[in-house]
Amino acid sequence: MGKLVEEVKLWNTPIIGAYLLWRFTQGYCKGHPHGDAPIGLLHFLAIAILTNKDLLKPINKKRDDLQSYARSFEKSKDTDVLLSIQQRVKEKSEYTLAAIDIAISMGLLMWDMESGKLYPRDIRIPTGRGKALKSAIKREGEKAELLGSWFSKHDLLTIEAYLKVVF
């Protein structure tokens, strides 16, 4: 029961979501051919994926891209997990908005009202004793950055097609 409680704490904290969105946005900007930032809608999709262990598990450096990620569900006959993303986007919308709000208020992200894009701020926070991130959260952040990099290679319509979602 302790592991379940820890997982609930982790995913129900918009502060963790803010960190994950910051890392996702960093990955997107680093991976984009022109260094462009993602539109706000993609953050809702990212949170839907990053806050579910079944959707998070296949995100790793062994995969080449978003298409490979989506195919992994078809190969393992878990297409229902992939199809759950649409519903998760709806269910996590308030959480995502709270995470975006925290990220902006803490200076992790900047929202460009003209374009609807979220830009990451380059922040280096010195960590001292007791201030370092848990290794599990760091790993989730690395996965968020990788997911952002994968998203940066495609337009919104292609991402929707691969992940079977509609905005």
C-alpha positions as CSV (number, residue, x, y, z in Angstrom):
1,M,0.0,0.0,0.0
2,G,2.9,2.4,0.6
3,K,4.0,2.3,-3.0
4,L,0.5,3.2,-4.2
5,V,0.3,6.1,-1.7
6,E,3.7,7.4,-2.9
7,E,2.5,7.2,-6.5
8,V,-0.7,9.1,-5.7
9,K,1.2,11.8,-4.0
10,L,3.6,12.1,-6.9
11,W,1.0,12.4,-9.7
12,N,-1.5,14.5,-7.7
13,T,1.0,17.3,-7.1
14,P,0.8,20.0,-9.8
15,I,4.3,21.2,-8.7
16,I,5.7,17.9,-10.1
17,G,3.6,18.5,-13.2
18,A,5.1,22.0,-13.5
19,Y,8.6,20.5,-13.4
20,L,7.6,17.8,-16.0
21,L,6.2,20.4,-18.3
22,W,9.3,22.6,-18.0
23,R,11.5,19.6,-18.9
24,F,9.0,18.7,-21.8
25,T,9.3,22.2,-23.1
26,Q,13.1,22.2,-22.9
27,G,13.2,18.9,-24.8
28,Y,10.8,20.3,-27.4
29,C,12.9,23.4,-28.0
30,K,16.2,21.5,-28.1
31,G,14.8,19.0,-30.5
32,H,13.0,21.4,-32.8
33,P,15.0,22.2,-36.0
34,H,14.5,25.9,-35.5
35,G,14.5,25.9,-31.7
36,D,10.8,26.8,-31.7
37,A,8.6,26.3,-28.6
38,P,5.5,24.1,-28.3
39,I,2.0,25.4,-28.4
40,G,0.1,25.2,-25.1
41,L,-2.2,22.4,-26.3
42,L,0.8,20.0,-26.4
43,H,1.3,20.4,-22.7
44,F,-2.1,18.9,-22.1
45,L,-1.2,15.9,-24.1
46,A,2.2,15.6,-22.4
47,I,0.7,15.6,-18.9
48,A,-1.8,12.9,-20.0
49,I,1.1,10.7,-21.0
50,L,3.6,11.7,-18.2
51,T,1.2,11.0,-15.4
52,N,0.3,7.4,-16.3
53,K,2.8,4.6,-15.7
54,D,1.6,2.5,-18.6
55,L,2.0,5.5,-21.0
56,L,5.3,6.6,-19.4
57,K,7.0,3.2,-19.4
58,P,7.7,2.9,-23.2
59,I,9.4,6.4,-23.3
60,N,13.1,5.6,-23.4
61,K,16.2,6.4,-25.5
62,K,15.9,3.0,-27.2
63,R,13.0,4.3,-29.3
64,D,13.7,6.5,-32.2
65,D,10.7,8.7,-32.3
66,L,7.0,9.3,-31.5
67,Q,5.9,6.8,-34.2
68,S,8.0,4.1,-32.6
69,Y,6.4,4.9,-29.2
70,A,2.9,4.6,-30.7
71,R,3.7,1.3,-32.4
72,S,5.0,-0.1,-29.1
73,F,1.4,-0.3,-27.9
74,E,0.2,-2.0,-31.1
75,K,3.0,-4.6,-30.8
76,S,2.2,-5.4,-27.2
77,K,-1.5,-5.4,-28.0
78,D,-2.1,-2.6,-25.5
79,T,-3.9,-0.3,-28.0
80,D,-6.5,0.4,-25.4
81,V,-3.8,2.1,-23.3
82,L,-2.9,4.3,-26.3
83,L,-6.6,5.1,-26.9
84,S,-7.0,6.2,-23.3
85,I,-4.9,9.3,-23.9
86,Q,-7.9,11.3,-25.2
87,Q,-9.9,10.7,-22.0
88,R,-6.8,11.4,-19.9
89,V,-6.4,14.8,-21.5
90,K,-9.9,15.7,-20.4
91,E,-9.5,14.2,-16.9
92,K,-6.2,16.0,-16.4
93,S,-7.1,19.4,-17.8
94,E,-7.5,21.1,-14.4
95,Y,-4.2,19.5,-13.2
96,T,-2.5,20.7,-16.4
97,L,-3.7,24.2,-16.0
98,A,-2.6,24.2,-12.4
99,A,0.9,22.9,-13.4
100,I,1.2,25.5,-16.1
101,D,0.2,28.2,-13.7
102,I,2.8,27.1,-11.1
103,A,5.5,26.8,-13.8
104,I,4.8,30.3,-15.0
105,S,4.6,31.8,-11.5
106,M,7.8,30.0,-10.5
107,G,9.6,31.3,-13.5
108,L,10.1,27.9,-15.2
109,L,7.9,28.8,-18.3
110,M,6.9,31.9,-20.1
111,W,3.6,32.0,-22.1
112,D,3.6,34.0,-25.3
113,M,0.0,35.2,-25.6
114,E,0.4,36.1,-29.3
115,S,1.4,32.6,-30.5
116,G,0.0,30.5,-27.6
117,K,3.5,28.9,-27.1
118,L,5.2,28.2,-23.9
119,Y,8.9,28.9,-23.7
120,P,11.2,27.4,-21.1
121,R,13.4,29.6,-18.9
122,D,17.0,28.6,-18.5
123,I,17.3,28.2,-14.8
124,R,20.2,26.8,-12.8
125,I,19.2,26.2,-9.2
126,P,22.0,25.2,-6.9
127,T,20.9,22.1,-4.9
128,G,22.1,21.7,-1.4
129,R,21.6,19.1,1.2
130,G,17.9,18.1,1.3
131,K,17.0,20.1,-1.8
132,A,18.0,17.7,-4.6
133,L,15.2,16.1,-6.6
134,K,14.4,12.4,-5.9
135,S,15.9,10.1,-8.5
136,A,12.4,8.9,-9.5
137,I,11.4,12.5,-10.3
138,K,14.7,13.1,-12.2
139,R,14.0,10.0,-14.3
140,E,10.5,11.3,-15.1
141,G,12.0,14.6,-16.1
142,E,14.3,12.9,-18.5
143,K,11.4,11.1,-20.0
144,A,9.5,14.3,-20.3
145,E,12.4,15.9,-22.1
146,L,12.6,13.0,-24.5
147,L,8.9,13.1,-25.2
148,G,9.2,16.8,-25.9
149,S,12.0,16.1,-28.3
150,W,9.9,13.5,-30.1
151,F,7.0,16.0,-30.3
152,S,9.2,18.6,-31.8
153,K,9.8,16.6,-35.0
154,H,6.1,16.7,-35.9
155,D,3.2,19.1,-36.5
156,L,0.0,18.9,-34.4
157,L,-1.9,16.9,-37.0
158,T,0.8,14.2,-37.1
159,I,1.0,14.0,-33.4
160,E,-2.8,13.6,-33.2
161,A,-2.7,10.8,-35.8
162,Y,0.1,8.9,-34.1
163,L,-1.5,9.1,-30.6
164,K,-5.1,8.8,-31.8
165,V,-6.3,12.0,-30.2
166,V,-8.3,15.0,-31.5
167,F,-7.9,18.6,-30.3
